[in-house]
Amino acid sequence: DTNADLFDAYGVFSYPTTFMIDKDGNVFGYASGQLSEDTMRSIIEQTMKGQRK
């Protein structure tokens, strides 16, 4: 993505940015910045269940 097209399309303003994609291929949510292991596990669980805490 040498032209930052994906950054623009998804509204990425910081690096890293983690996107959660649901089982249907939709963006379930995102988190900007570095994530701890606990946060990542929580995000994965929420995405798999389809429920945000």
N, C-alpha and C positions, 0 to 999 in steps of 0.2 A: 504494500500500500504506500508507494513512494509519493503519492499526491495527497495522502491523508483523507482519501475519499471515505473509507470506513469510519474513521474518527468523526468526520462530519455527519455521516449518515446516522450514527448511533449516539451522537452528542457526547463523545469522549473528550473530557477536558483535562484529565490527569492520568498519569501512568504510575502504577498499573490500575486498570479498571477491570473488574470481574463481572461478567454477565451470567445470569442464571437463565437457562433455556429449559422450558417445560417439555413434557413428553410429546407435545404436539408441534414443537419447534418454535414456540412463541417466546419472546423475552418476558420472563417472569419478574425480573428485577435486576438491579445492578448495585455494585458497591465500588466506590472509588478508594484508591489507596491500598496500602499493604494490609492484609488480613491475617489474624492469628489463626492457629489451627482450630481452636474452639469456634471462632466465628465462621470459618469456612464449613466446618461440620454442621453448624446450625443452619447455614444458608442452604446447604445441600439437602438437609432434612426437610426444610420448609418447601423447597422447590419440588422435591419428590412427592410431598403430601399435597402440594398445591395450596398451602395455607401459610400466610405471613403471620409472624408473631407480633 
